[in-house]
Amino acid sequence: MNRNDKIYVAGHRGMVGSAIVRELYRQGYDNIICRTHAELDLTDQKAVNEFFAAERPDYVFLAAAKVGGIMANSESPADFMYQNMMLEMNVINAAWRNGCRKLEFLGSSCIYPRLAPQPMTEDCLLTSALEQTNEAYALAKISGLKYCEYLNRQYGTDFISVMPTNLYGPNDNYHPRNSHVLPALIRRFHEARVSGATEVVCWGDGSPLREFLYVDDLANLCVFLMNHYSGNETVNAGTGKEITIRELAETVARIVGYEGKIVWDTSKPNGTPRKLLDVSKAAGLGWTYRTELDEGIALAYADFLTHTSENPTSICNSDTGAVEK
């Protein structure tokens, strides 16, 4: 990318999109175009086509998505599939039809099979069944990355895909029902500390293993790949390190300053037992993460406190609910 190229970041108000915008500005890219959901509904094909025809961006970061944790995915699978597939297909298709030089599609590690060999390599995609609790979201993301692959094969486009592990950091969604595990724990332990609660109840038994990547590190990788990678195979984005949910809860409690008891509700689902990405491909390209988990959680908690002080009754990202627009 050149400094004067026009860059469109779809989802700039969500956690990932806002981090990409920050990273682009940090590296000196300032010809960035963004649209809020009110200005451009990405599920509206006609509106998306008109936007691309008028703006003709040179590069596109597709970070917009409807996202959420286990509960949200389980309760609204049709919504997760429809909204994500519609916005992905509309943006990717319009980028191709309007001569976009390169598009980068942001997926999720949940695209990989529930019982994939660990750590998960990029080529384990579609080798066995998905995790049922987020199958609809995963299928939508798989469709997006496959559409990029098929356009490359059929029309010679340069559309790439990045599959991040669990993300956290500034501008995260802290909604009490729709957030992912780490921001949910930050909110839960913070509220327990403030209220003086003697115990905090967490879902499952705490045994699942998870990997977490600070969102600004992902943004750095996204810009790096836009400049240095082309290919049909997706690129995993992670740290290569994992932690149990029990250890994560204890770490968050310590950083937040909660000293009460942690109780595990084993009647609730654990989700995928283990989900660690093989990040050797990104490492081979010359990239590695920078932010360790303890430091990242402290930064995320500071961001949470900022949002809390600004609007104590609505602690979520800047778009409604858990939609990264």
Kinemage of the C-alpha trace (Angstrom):
@kinemage 1
@onewidth
@group {chain A} dominant
@subgroup {mainchain}
@vectorlist {calphas} color= white
{ca met a 1} P 0.000 0.000 0.000
{ca asn a 2} L 1.177 3.525 -0.771
{ca arg a 3} L 0.487 6.367 1.633
{ca asn a 4} L -1.993 8.033 -0.746
{ca asp a 5} L -3.958 4.883 -1.625
{ca lys a 6} L -7.622 4.940 -0.640
{ca ile a 7} L -8.282 2.407 2.125
{ca tyr a 8} L -11.740 1.329 3.265
{ca val a 9} L -12.072 -0.215 6.732
{ca ala a 10} L -15.423 -1.969 7.091
{ca gly a 11} L -16.321 -2.239 10.773
{ca his a 12} L -14.261 0.731 11.940
{ca arg a 13} L -16.325 1.232 15.115
{ca gly a 14} L -15.840 -2.324 16.354
{ca met a 15} L -12.877 -3.585 18.329
{ca val a 16} L -10.959 -5.012 15.356
{ca gly a 17} L -11.800 -2.308 12.837
{ca ser a 18} L -10.945 0.530 15.216
{ca ala a 19} L -7.593 -1.125 15.967
{ca ile a 20} L -6.844 -1.395 12.241
{ca val a 21} L -7.654 2.295 11.790
{ca arg a 22} L -5.323 3.167 14.692
{ca glu a 23} L -2.538 1.064 13.174
{ca leu a 24} L -2.973 2.562 9.709
{ca tyr a 25} L -2.727 6.093 11.084
{ca arg a 26} L 0.260 5.068 13.201
{ca gln a 27} L 2.063 3.894 10.061
{ca gly a 28} L 1.259 7.066 8.130
{ca tyr a 29} L -1.753 5.991 6.056
{ca asp a 30} L -4.306 8.795 6.211
{ca asn a 31} L -6.510 8.326 3.124
{ca ile a 32} L -8.938 6.139 5.070
{ca ile a 33} L -12.666 5.980 4.413
{ca cys a 34} L -15.196 4.620 6.896
{ca arg a 35} L -18.973 4.452 7.149
{ca thr a 36} L -21.123 3.835 10.203
{ca his a 37} L -23.971 1.336 10.063
{ca ala a 38} L -26.420 4.250 9.884
{ca glu a 39} L -24.568 5.588 6.845
{ca leu a 40} L -24.109 2.240 5.092
{ca asp a 41} L -25.930 -1.002 5.898
{ca leu a 42} L -23.542 -3.670 4.621
{ca thr a 43} L -26.362 -6.224 4.363
{ca asp a 44} L -27.995 -3.962 1.728
{ca gln a 45} L -26.498 -5.096 -1.585
{ca lys a 46} L -27.674 -2.075 -3.571
{ca ala a 47} L -26.255 0.376 -1.028
{ca val a 48} L -22.921 -1.450 -0.892
{ca asn a 49} L -22.628 -1.517 -4.686
{ca glu a 50} L -23.375 2.199 -4.899
{ca phe a 51} L -20.791 2.966 -2.208
{ca phe a 52} L -18.038 1.029 -3.972
{ca ala a 53} L -18.908 2.494 -7.364
{ca ala a 54} L -18.681 6.018 -5.938
{ca glu a 55} L -15.613 5.610 -3.684
{ca arg a 56} L -13.599 2.907 -5.523
{ca pro a 57} L -11.245 2.060 -2.659
{ca asp a 58} L -7.852 0.601 -3.572
{ca tyr a 59} L -7.661 -1.584 -0.465
{ca val a 60} L -10.327 -3.035 1.822
{ca phe a 61} L -10.078 -4.431 5.353
{ca leu a 62} L -13.293 -6.388 5.980
{ca ala a 63} L -13.576 -6.375 9.775
{ca ala a 64} L -17.342 -5.856 10.034
{ca ala a 65} L -19.266 -8.720 11.627
{ca lys a 66} L -22.063 -9.662 13.968
{ca val a 67} L -20.186 -11.217 16.881
{ca gly a 68} L -20.966 -12.640 20.300
{ca gly a 69} L -20.197 -15.304 22.876
{ca ile a 70} L -21.630 -18.789 23.435
{ca met a 71} L -25.013 -17.540 24.680
{ca ala a 72} L -25.577 -15.087 21.832
{ca asn a 73} L -24.530 -17.633 19.203
{ca ser a 74} L -26.742 -20.330 20.711
{ca glu a 75} L -29.817 -18.108 20.965
{ca ser a 76} L -29.618 -16.449 17.520
{ca pro a 77} L -27.886 -18.782 15.022
{ca ala a 78} L -30.078 -17.699 12.095
{ca asp a 79} L -29.249 -14.035 12.711
{ca phe a 80} L -25.525 -14.768 12.983
{ca met a 81} L -25.501 -16.724 9.731
{ca tyr a 82} L -27.690 -14.357 7.701
{ca gln a 83} L -26.147 -11.042 8.729
{ca asn a 84} L -22.562 -12.224 8.420
{ca met a 85} L -23.031 -13.970 5.096
{ca met a 86} L -24.906 -11.043 3.590
{ca leu a 87} L -22.401 -8.369 4.578
{ca glu a 88} L -19.412 -10.523 3.585
{ca met a 89} L -20.736 -11.413 0.158
{ca asn a 90} L -21.858 -7.858 -0.551
{ca val a 91} L -18.513 -6.264 0.339
{ca ile a 92} L -16.302 -8.901 -1.297
{ca asn a 93} L -18.362 -8.961 -4.490
{ca ala a 94} L -18.499 -5.166 -4.743
{ca ala a 95} L -14.740 -4.930 -4.169
{ca trp a 96} L -14.122 -7.341 -7.059
{ca arg a 97} L -16.585 -5.658 -9.411
{ca asn a 98} L -15.114 -2.226 -8.742
{ca gly a 99} L -11.471 -3.096 -9.257
{ca cys a 100} L -10.227 -3.158 -5.671
{ca arg a 101} L -6.516 -4.008 -5.758
{ca lys a 102} L -6.583 -6.088 -2.587
{ca leu a 103} L -9.053 -7.129 0.090
{ca glu a 104} L -8.321 -8.651 3.463
{ca phe a 105} L -11.079 -10.740 5.057
{ca leu a 106} L -11.097 -11.128 8.844
{ca gly a 107} L -12.430 -14.475 9.993
{ca ser a 108} L -12.238 -16.376 13.278
{ca ser a 109} L -10.502 -19.464 14.631
{ca cys a 110} L -13.956 -20.991 15.219
{ca ile a 111} L -13.918 -21.963 11.513
{ca tyr a 112} L -11.744 -24.918 12.433
{ca pro a 113} L -13.189 -28.292 13.520
{ca arg a 114} L -14.181 -28.784 17.141
{ca leu a 115} L -11.714 -31.666 17.564
{ca ala a 116} L -9.014 -30.516 15.152
{ca pro a 117} L -5.440 -31.626 15.917
{ca gln a 118} L -3.742 -29.057 18.156
{ca pro a 119} L -2.255 -26.603 17.441
{ca met a 120} L -4.569 -26.003 14.471
{ca thr a 121} L -2.905 -25.463 11.113
{ca glu a 122} L -4.555 -23.567 8.283
{ca asp a 123} L -5.091 -26.766 6.270
{ca cys a 124} L -7.294 -28.452 8.904
{ca leu a 125} L -10.276 -26.435 7.657
{ca leu a 126} L -13.340 -28.576 6.786
{ca thr a 127} L -11.713 -31.836 7.866
{ca ser a 128} L -14.355 -32.667 10.509
{ca ala a 129} L -17.380 -31.293 12.388
{ca leu a 130} L -17.563 -27.759 13.785
{ca glu a 131} L -18.339 -26.732 17.371
{ca gln a 132} L -22.154 -26.701 17.601
{ca thr a 133} L -22.427 -23.641 19.864
{ca asn a 134} L -21.075 -21.323 17.144
{ca glu a 135} L -21.605 -23.368 13.984
{ca ala a 136} L -23.739 -20.723 12.238
{ca tyr a 137} L -21.115 -18.012 12.702
{ca ala a 138} L -18.332 -20.377 11.641
{ca leu a 139} L -20.169 -21.403 8.473
{ca ala a 140} L -20.642 -17.760 7.517
{ca lys a 141} L -16.943 -17.050 8.031
{ca ile a 142} L -15.944 -20.131 6.048
{ca ser a 143} L -18.156 -18.913 3.203
{ca gly a 144} L -16.416 -15.542 3.210
{ca leu a 145} L -12.902 -16.928 3.050
{ca lys a 146} L -13.899 -19.479 0.388
{ca tyr a 147} L -15.496 -16.758 -1.742
{ca cys a 148} L -12.204 -14.845 -1.619
{ca glu a 149} L -10.372 -18.010 -2.639
{ca tyr a 150} L -12.745 -18.709 -5.526
{ca leu a 151} L -12.501 -15.143 -6.849
{ca asn a 152} L -8.715 -15.446 -6.802
{ca arg a 153} L -8.865 -18.688 -8.758
{ca gln a 154} L -11.503 -17.626 -11.258
{ca tyr a 155} L -10.756 -13.939 -11.765
{ca gly a 156} L -7.185 -13.420 -10.570
{ca thr a 157} L -8.035 -11.153 -7.628
{ca asp a 158} L -5.656 -10.641 -4.712
{ca phe a 159} L -8.029 -11.268 -1.808
{ca ile a 160} L -6.552 -12.735 1.389
{ca ser a 161} L -7.951 -14.083 4.662
{ca val a 162} L -6.748 -13.819 8.261
{ca met a 163} L -8.066 -16.073 11.032
{ca pro a 164} L -7.559 -14.548 14.499
{ca thr a 165} L -7.729 -16.427 17.757
{ca asn a 166} L -9.758 -14.982 20.669
{ca leu a 167} L -9.276 -11.216 20.709
{ca tyr a 168} L -9.486 -8.593 23.447
{ca gly a 169} L -8.470 -4.995 24.039
{ca pro a 170} L -9.653 -1.403 23.553
{ca asn a 171} L -13.224 -0.888 22.375
{ca asp a 172} L -14.250 -4.435 23.251
{ca asn a 173} L -17.865 -5.406 23.860
{ca tyr a 174} L -18.646 -5.736 27.580
{ca his a 175} L -22.348 -6.506 27.223
{ca pro a 176} L -23.500 -8.807 30.069
{ca arg a 177} L -25.088 -11.346 27.690
{ca asn a 178} L -23.440 -10.927 24.292
{ca ser a 179} L -19.742 -10.548 25.049
{ca his a 180} L -16.896 -13.032 24.686
{ca val a 181} L -15.239 -14.712 27.651
{ca leu a 182} L -12.429 -12.295 28.522
{ca pro a 183} L -14.422 -9.022 28.434
{ca ala a 184} L -17.271 -10.821 30.209
{ca leu a 185} L -14.888 -11.806 33.007
{ca ile a 186} L -13.511 -8.269 33.256
{ca arg a 187} L -17.000 -6.874 33.721
{ca arg a 188} L -18.132 -9.617 36.078
{ca phe a 189} L -15.146 -9.347 38.425
{ca his a 190} L -15.182 -5.557 38.340
{ca glu a 191} L -18.854 -5.433 39.322
{ca ala a 192} L -18.282 -8.064 42.019
{ca arg a 193} L -15.408 -6.049 43.478
{ca val a 194} L -17.412 -2.821 43.456
{ca ser a 195} L -20.494 -4.443 44.993
{ca gly a 196} L -18.535 -6.455 47.558
{ca ala a 197} L -19.876 -9.798 46.269
{ca thr a 198} L -18.398 -12.799 48.050
{ca glu a 199} L -18.427 -15.038 44.996
{ca val a 200} L -18.527 -14.917 41.186
{ca val a 201} L -20.148 -17.701 39.163
{ca cys a 202} L -18.452 -18.686 35.875
{ca trp a 203} L -19.745 -21.038 33.196
{ca gly a 204} L -18.491 -24.605 32.752
{ca asp a 205} L -15.759 -26.275 34.766
{ca gly a 206} L -12.879 -24.001 33.763
{ca ser a 207} L -10.966 -26.739 31.931
{ca pro a 208} L -11.142 -25.562 28.271
{ca leu a 209} L -7.903 -24.162 26.897
{ca arg a 210} L -7.948 -20.871 25.009
{ca glu a 211} L -5.502 -18.559 23.271
{ca phe a 212} L -5.822 -14.762 23.427
{ca leu a 213} L -4.359 -12.058 21.183
{ca tyr a 214} L -4.351 -8.353 22.000
{ca val a 215} L -6.302 -6.590 19.251
{ca asp a 216} L -3.621 -3.995 18.466
{ca asp a 217} L -1.219 -6.859 17.737
{ca leu a 218} L -3.764 -8.285 15.303
{ca ala a 219} L -4.091 -4.886 13.617
{ca asn a 220} L -0.335 -4.752 13.178
{ca leu a 221} L -0.437 -8.180 11.519
{ca cys a 222} L -3.335 -7.149 9.273
{ca val a 223} L -1.403 -4.186 7.852
{ca phe a 224} L 1.733 -6.333 7.586
{ca leu a 225} L -0.111 -8.989 5.563
{ca met a 226} L -1.746 -6.430 3.292
{ca asn a 227} L 1.751 -5.311 2.354
{ca his a 228} L 3.618 -8.619 2.383
{ca tyr a 229} L 1.314 -11.576 1.689
{ca ser a 230} L -0.719 -12.891 -1.217
{ca gly a 231} L -2.191 -16.372 -1.457
{ca asn a 232} L -5.309 -18.504 -1.271
{ca glu a 233} L -4.473 -20.095 2.060
{ca thr a 234} L -5.593 -18.202 5.144
{ca val a 235} L -3.102 -16.998 7.748
{ca asn a 236} L -3.622 -17.780 11.429
{ca ala a 237} L -3.246 -14.886 13.870
{ca gly a 238} L -2.387 -15.715 17.446
{ca thr a 239} L 0.302 -16.053 20.089
{ca gly a 240} L 0.847 -19.800 20.051
{ca lys a 241} L 0.240 -19.822 23.825
{ca glu a 242} L -2.801 -21.119 25.718
{ca ile a 243} L -4.363 -20.853 29.138
{ca thr a 244} L -7.263 -22.644 30.849
{ca ile a 245} L -10.439 -20.670 31.425
{ca arg a 246} L -9.960 -21.302 35.149
{ca glu a 247} L -6.476 -19.737 35.035
{ca leu a 248} L -7.826 -16.892 32.935
{ca ala a 249} L -10.565 -16.156 35.471
{ca glu a 250} L -8.023 -16.155 38.287
{ca thr a 251} L -5.751 -13.817 36.304
{ca val a 252} L -8.566 -11.373 35.540
{ca ala a 253} L -9.703 -11.431 39.183
{ca arg a 254} L -6.167 -10.616 40.322
{ca ile a 255} L -5.715 -7.739 37.858
{ca val a 256} L -9.162 -6.302 38.623
{ca gly a 257} L -8.537 -6.637 42.368
{ca tyr a 258} L -11.353 -9.066 43.209
{ca glu a 259} L -10.546 -11.280 46.207
{ca gly a 260} L -13.749 -13.296 46.573
{ca lys a 261} L -14.519 -16.898 45.637
{ca ile a 262} L -14.842 -18.176 42.049
{ca val a 263} L -17.610 -20.781 41.610
{ca trp a 264} L -17.949 -22.944 38.484
{ca asp a 265} L -21.440 -23.759 37.141
{ca thr a 266} L -20.897 -27.124 35.448
{ca ser a 267} L -24.493 -27.183 34.159
{ca lys a 268} L -23.413 -24.580 31.576
{ca pro a 269} L -21.490 -25.514 28.392
{ca asn a 270} L -17.716 -25.436 28.155
{ca gly a 271} L -17.587 -24.962 24.392
{ca thr a 272} L -14.665 -26.354 22.396
{ca pro a 273} L -12.262 -28.180 24.759
{ca arg a 274} L -9.115 -26.742 23.197
{ca lys a 275} L -8.476 -24.130 20.529
{ca leu a 276} L -4.841 -23.256 19.854
{ca leu a 277} L -3.649 -21.911 16.531
{ca asp a 278} L -0.473 -22.933 14.764
{ca val a 279} L 1.097 -19.530 14.037
{ca ser a 280} L 4.210 -20.776 12.246
{ca lys a 281} L 3.028 -19.374 8.918
{ca ala a 282} L 2.830 -15.795 10.248
{ca ala a 283} L 6.168 -16.314 12.008
{ca gly a 284} L 7.690 -17.549 8.757
{ca leu a 285} L 6.588 -14.329 7.090
{ca gly a 286} L 8.472 -12.381 9.756
{ca trp a 287} L 5.717 -11.407 12.203
{ca thr a 288} L 5.161 -12.133 15.891
{ca tyr a 289} L 2.890 -10.743 18.614
{ca arg a 290} L 4.147 -8.156 21.127
{ca thr a 291} L 1.678 -7.959 24.054
{ca glu a 292} L 1.740 -10.594 26.803
{ca leu a 293} L -1.566 -11.572 28.392
{ca asp a 294} L -1.128 -9.917 31.798
{ca glu a 295} L -0.134 -6.613 30.190
{ca gly a 296} L -2.982 -6.838 27.683
{ca ile a 297} L -5.623 -7.572 30.337
{ca ala a 298} L -4.415 -4.580 32.366
{ca leu a 299} L -4.727 -2.377 29.277
{ca ala a 300} L -8.173 -3.814 28.507
{ca tyr a 301} L -9.332 -3.204 32.091
{ca ala a 302} L -8.134 0.408 31.890
{ca asp a 303} L -10.166 0.783 28.689
{ca phe a 304} L -13.189 -0.781 30.411
{ca leu a 305} L -12.904 1.695 33.276
{ca thr a 306} L -12.797 4.562 30.771
{ca his a 307} L -16.030 3.354 29.170
{ca thr a 308} L -17.574 2.824 32.606
{ca ser a 309} L -16.801 6.377 33.736
{ca glu a 310} L -18.160 7.807 30.491
{ca asn a 311} L -21.385 5.787 30.459
{ca pro a 312} L -21.920 3.595 33.531
{ca thr a 313} L -25.215 2.110 32.276
{ca ser a 314} L -23.992 0.941 28.870
{ca ile a 315} L -20.659 -0.833 28.820
{ca cys a 316} L -20.326 -2.158 25.290
{ca asn a 317} L -18.635 -1.157 22.064
{ca ser a 318} L -19.618 1.967 20.179
{ca asp a 319} L -22.120 0.212 17.998
{ca thr a 320} L -25.237 -1.345 19.480
{ca gly a 321} L -24.905 -4.711 21.179
{ca ala a 322} L -22.220 -6.959 19.747
{ca val a 323} L -22.225 -5.918 16.131
{ca glu a 324} L -18.821 -4.807 14.855
{ca lys a 325} L -19.842 -2.221 12.288
